[in-house]
């Protein structure tokens, strides 16, 4: 009887070992994943991301076999397209002329995205060569779930990789310091049948100082992958390529005038927080209600962006109430700025350059004044070191509200794009804000 029991136990043990031997390890799953993605011919990628409070939706068709790539950022009407003939940046189905608008960063961004989505994990491995040793594996019915488990030191290595990547955009010679990792996580869902990534979830939160300016990054993103090896033909976007020389004098004058009207309306909504003026003055085919809605959006998003960046840079050091007060004070200081339109010239039928002469806030002078003041108060014992940030904000609020210094006129150029339906947009509001209304 004992022999029978022993035989039964041995049989169960053998079956258990056999079952276990059929379950892949995390190392094996990563190996199979790499092999499956190495043979990648094409894939469809969709992304939903919230970055520093702003939501983005991106879709991409990537044909690695024929080296044809199409990426669309839906919320901005931005399209990036690349094939063997070259690279194009499009806004609202119109090509951005690289002669007048630097598209180098966009091409670098596209190349990075193309490489990234060939295999997200290989990208992480370029940041940390040992990253594959820092994943846990959970087996599901038809999926593998890989979860990143790196410690603080490992997370710091990856964040430094992201920052180095950021530095490379535009081939700028930038000095980076004070890289701080506040949070990082990755979850990867892998299809058991194909060993390819179905979904890649990431959360990143970190800050760093670049050329003396503190930057912060807070992102949650979900990437989904479909149509592996079956994307099909990627068609080159149709564009309106008629050059500006084809414009009549009347058309050129109209476009240049309307570009100025739109830019002035946009400045009213953002810098001067007057959405009603935007609705009254913005040109284009949209209804009065739609223009009112856009004016309100521009007003609130401009203000919220400042508040969000301030919170990201100073959050935890000062109260939410102080951040809100500082935001309102900054808007008061902006209301004291002024500008004049210098000229407007059509560079193409979809691209008008408007020159402004702006008397903006001398923010560098304000920061110098505040730094000297808080250091004096710290040395004299009037404030403690832990109260530096709070005191700095108090001084900023006071100066913004009561005694903001303004510059002599500084000329800046702003690129205004005209869409096929006759509406206008400004791709980079920093063209008139940084170095213009804020100096």
DAZI-V170860 format. One record per residue. N is the residue number from 0. RES is the residue in one small letter. SS is DSSP state (~ for helix, > for strand, _ for the rest). D_CENTER is the distance of its C-alpha to the mean C-alpha in Angstrom with 2 decimals. Layout:
# DAZI-V170860
[[N;RES;SS;D_CENTER] [N;RES;SS;D_CENTER]]
This chain:
# DAZI-V170860
[[0;x;_;71.76] [1;x;~;69.78] [2;x;~;69.26] [3;x;~;67.87] [4;x;~;65.41] [5;x;~;64.37] [6;x;~;63.87] [7;x;~;61.73] [8;x;~;59.53] [9;x;~;59.20] [10;x;~;58.23] [11;x;~;55.54] [12;x;~;54.24] [13;x;~;54.13] [14;x;~;52.30] [15;x;~;49.77] [16;x;~;49.15] [17;x;~;48.85] [18;x;~;46.27] [19;x;~;44.27] [20;x;~;44.48] [21;x;_;42.84] [22;x;_;39.67] [23;x;_;37.16] [24;x;_;35.76] [25;x;~;32.09] [26;x;~;32.86] [27;x;~;34.39] [28;x;~;31.53] [29;x;~;29.03] [30;x;~;31.57] [31;x;~;32.00] [32;x;~;28.25] [33;x;~;27.92] [34;x;~;30.96] [35;x;~;29.73] [36;x;~;26.37] [37;x;~;28.19] [38;x;_;30.01] [39;x;_;26.93] [40;x;_;27.59] [41;x;>;24.98] [42;x;>;22.62] [43;x;>;20.65] [44;x;>;17.23] [45;x;>;15.65] [46;x;>;12.52] [47;x;>;11.86] [48;x;>;9.00] [49;x;>;8.76] [50;x;>;6.02] [51;x;_;7.91] [52;x;_;10.09] [53;x;>;8.21] [54;x;>;9.17] [55;x;>;8.15] [56;x;>;11.06] [57;x;>;11.37] [58;x;>;14.79] [59;x;>;16.19] [60;x;>;19.79] [61;x;>;20.52] [62;x;>;24.09] [63;x;_;24.65] [64;x;_;28.37] [65;x;_;28.27] [66;x;_;25.02] [67;x;>;23.59] [68;x;>;19.94] [69;x;>;18.27] [70;x;>;14.65] [71;x;>;13.80] [72;x;>;10.78] [73;x;~;13.27] [74;x;~;11.84] [75;x;~;11.47] [76;x;_;14.54] [77;x;>;12.85] [78;x;>;14.92] [79;x;>;15.11] [80;x;>;18.66] [81;x;>;20.62] [82;x;>;24.25] [83;x;_;27.17] [84;x;_;27.55] [85;x;>;24.20] [86;x;>;20.59] [87;x;>;19.63] [88;x;>;16.67] [89;x;>;17.59] [90;x;>;16.75] [91;x;_;19.09] [92;x;_;21.23] [93;x;>;21.79] [94;x;>;21.25] [95;x;_;19.47] [96;x;_;22.20] [97;x;_;21.17] [98;x;_;24.23] [99;x;_;22.73] [100;x;_;18.95] [101;x;_;17.50] [102;x;_;15.79] [103;x;~;16.04] [104;x;~;12.40] [105;x;~;11.88] [106;x;~;14.93] [107;x;~;13.92] [108;x;~;10.69] [109;x;~;13.18] [110;x;~;15.76] [111;x;~;13.67] [112;x;~;12.83] [113;x;~;16.53] [114;x;~;17.76] [115;x;~;15.65] [116;x;~;16.95] [117;x;~;20.45] [118;x;_;20.69] [119;x;~;17.98] [120;x;~;20.68] [121;x;~;21.73] [122;x;~;18.31] [123;x;~;18.75] [124;x;~;22.24] [125;x;~;21.15] [126;x;~;19.73] [127;x;_;22.81] [128;x;_;25.86] [129;x;_;27.43] [130;x;~;24.63] [131;x;~;26.86] [132;x;~;29.37] [133;x;~;27.02] [134;x;>;26.82] [135;x;>;29.21] [136;x;>;30.50] [137;x;>;31.55] [138;x;>;33.62] [139;x;_;33.37] [140;x;_;35.50] [141;x;_;33.58] [142;x;>;30.49] [143;x;>;29.67] [144;x;>;27.21] [145;x;>;25.78] [146;x;>;24.45] [147;x;>;23.14] [148;x;_;25.58] [149;x;_;24.74] [150;x;_;25.97] [151;x;~;24.30] [152;x;~;25.20] [153;x;~;23.79] [154;x;~;20.47] [155;x;~;20.36] [156;x;~;20.99] [157;x;~;18.03] [158;x;~;15.62] [159;x;~;17.26] [160;x;~;16.55] [161;x;~;12.77] [162;x;~;13.19] [163;x;~;15.58] [164;x;~;13.27] [165;x;~;10.72] [166;x;~;13.97] [167;x;~;15.04] [168;x;~;12.60] [169;x;~;14.94] [170;x;~;17.83] [171;x;_;17.80] [172;x;_;20.42] [173;x;_;18.65] [174;x;_;20.33] [175;x;>;18.59] [176;x;>;20.45] [177;x;>;20.60] [178;x;>;18.19] [179;x;>;18.61] [180;x;>;17.82] [181;x;>;18.01] [182;x;>;17.52] [183;x;>;16.88] [184;x;>;18.22] [185;x;>;18.47] [186;x;>;20.73] [187;x;>;21.80] [188;x;>;24.16] [189;x;>;26.40] [190;x;>;28.92] [191;x;_;32.40] [192;x;_;33.90] [193;x;_;31.52] [194;x;_;29.98] [195;x;_;26.56] [196;x;>;23.32] [197;x;>;23.14] [198;x;>;20.19] [199;x;>;17.75] [200;x;>;16.42] [201;x;>;14.35] [202;x;>;13.71] [203;x;>;12.28] [204;x;>;12.94] [205;x;>;13.73] [206;x;>;14.15] [207;x;>;15.49] [208;x;>;17.11] [209;x;>;16.45] [210;x;_;19.31] [211;x;_;20.41] [212;x;>;17.27] [213;x;>;16.00] [214;x;>;12.31] [215;x;>;11.22] [216;x;>;8.75] [217;x;>;9.73] [218;x;>;8.74] [219;x;>;11.26] [220;x;>;11.16] [221;x;>;14.25] [222;x;>;14.99] [223;x;>;18.41] [224;x;>;20.54] [225;x;>;23.49] [226;x;_;25.95] [227;x;_;26.39] [228;x;_;28.69] [229;x;_;29.01] [230;x;_;26.17] [231;x;_;28.78] [232;x;_;28.67] [233;x;_;25.38] [234;x;_;26.36] [235;x;_;25.08] [236;x;_;23.55] [237;x;_;26.13] [238;x;_;25.36] [239;x;_;27.21] [240;x;_;28.23] [241;x;_;31.10] [242;x;_;31.01] [243;x;~;31.43] [244;x;~;34.96] [245;x;~;35.88] [246;x;_;35.34] [247;x;_;38.48] [248;x;~;38.99] [249;x;~;38.67] [250;x;~;35.35] [251;x;~;33.90] [252;x;~;35.14] [253;x;~;33.78] [254;x;~;30.23] [255;x;~;30.20] [256;x;~;31.59] [257;x;~;29.25] [258;x;~;26.17] [259;x;~;27.52] [260;x;~;28.26] [261;x;~;24.75] [262;x;~;23.19] [263;x;~;25.82] [264;x;~;25.22] [265;x;~;21.47] [266;x;~;22.38] [267;x;~;24.94] [268;x;~;22.55] [269;x;~;19.84] [270;x;_;21.79] [271;x;_;25.11] [272;x;_;24.04] [273;x;_;26.56] [274;x;~;25.45] [275;x;~;29.05] [276;x;~;29.22] [277;x;~;26.15] [278;x;~;27.96] [279;x;~;31.16] [280;x;~;29.97] [281;x;_;27.05] [282;x;_;28.53] [283;x;_;27.99] [284;x;_;29.43] [285;x;_;27.76] [286;x;_;30.18] [287;x;~;30.69] [288;x;~;29.37] [289;x;~;26.11] [290;x;~;25.71] [291;x;~;26.50] [292;x;~;23.86] [293;x;~;21.16] [294;x;~;22.49] [295;x;~;22.27] [296;x;~;18.67] [297;x;~;17.73] [298;x;~;19.93] [299;x;~;18.74] [300;x;~;14.94] [301;x;~;15.51] [302;x;~;17.73] [303;x;~;15.75] [304;x;~;12.66] [305;x;~;15.26] [306;x;~;16.95] [307;x;~;14.02] [308;x;~;13.10] [309;x;~;16.86] [310;x;~;17.35] [311;x;~;14.80] [312;x;~;16.64] [313;x;~;20.09] [314;x;>;20.17] [315;x;_;23.40] [316;x;_;25.03] [317;x;>;25.64] [318;x;_;26.28] [319;x;~;24.22] [320;x;~;26.99] [321;x;~;26.48] [322;x;~;22.74] [323;x;~;23.67] [324;x;~;26.49] [325;x;~;24.39] [326;x;~;21.95] [327;x;~;25.07] [328;x;~;26.62] [329;x;~;23.70] [330;x;~;24.06] [331;x;~;27.78] [332;x;~;27.27] [333;x;~;25.08] [334;x;~;27.91] [335;x;_;30.18] [336;x;_;28.32] [337;x;>;29.68] [338;x;>;29.11] [339;x;>;31.00] [340;x;>;30.18] [341;x;>;31.59] [342;x;>;31.36] [343;x;>;29.60] [344;x;>;29.93] [345;x;>;29.01] [346;x;>;27.64] [347;x;>;27.63] [348;x;_;28.43] [349;x;_;24.75] [350;x;>;23.63] [351;x;>;25.11] [352;x;>;24.60] [353;x;>;25.59] [354;x;>;26.75] [355;x;>;26.88] [356;x;>;28.93] [357;x;>;27.36] [358;x;>;29.08] [359;x;_;26.20] [360;x;>;26.05] [361;x;_;26.96] [362;x;~;24.55] [363;x;~;25.56] [364;x;~;29.15] [365;x;~;28.39] [366;x;~;26.74] [367;x;~;29.79] [368;x;~;32.20] [369;x;~;30.64] [370;x;~;30.54] [371;x;~;34.19] [372;x;~;35.19] [373;x;~;33.74] [374;x;~;35.16] [375;x;~;38.53] [376;x;~;38.48] [377;x;~;37.52] [378;x;~;40.33] [379;x;~;42.80] [380;x;_;41.99] [381;x;_;40.96] [382;x;_;37.72] [383;x;_;36.84] [384;x;~;33.98] [385;x;~;32.26] [386;x;~;32.30] [387;x;~;30.53] [388;x;~;27.16] [389;x;~;29.04] [390;x;~;31.26] [391;x;~;28.48] [392;x;~;26.92] [393;x;~;30.44] [394;x;~;31.02] [395;x;~;27.74] [396;x;~;28.65] [397;x;~;32.15] [398;x;~;31.23] [399;x;~;28.59] [400;x;~;31.17] [401;x;~;34.30] [402;x;_;34.08] [403;x;_;30.78] [404;x;_;31.54] [405;x;>;30.50] [406;x;_;30.42] [407;x;_;32.54] [408;x;_;31.02] [409;x;>;28.23] [410;x;>;27.45] [411;x;>;23.94] [412;x;>;23.05] [413;x;>;20.67] [414;x;>;19.91] [415;x;>;20.74] [416;x;>;20.53] [417;x;>;23.35] [418;x;_;23.14] [419;x;_;26.19] [420;x;_;27.19] [421;x;_;27.45] [422;x;_;24.48] [423;x;>;22.11] [424;x;>;18.49] [425;x;>;16.61] [426;x;_;13.33] [427;x;_;12.60] [428;x;_;14.36] [429;x;~;14.11] [430;x;~;16.85] [431;x;~;19.28] [432;x;~;17.98] [433;x;>;17.49] [434;x;_;20.89] [435;x;_;22.30] [436;x;_;22.57] [437;x;>;21.45] [438;x;_;23.00]]
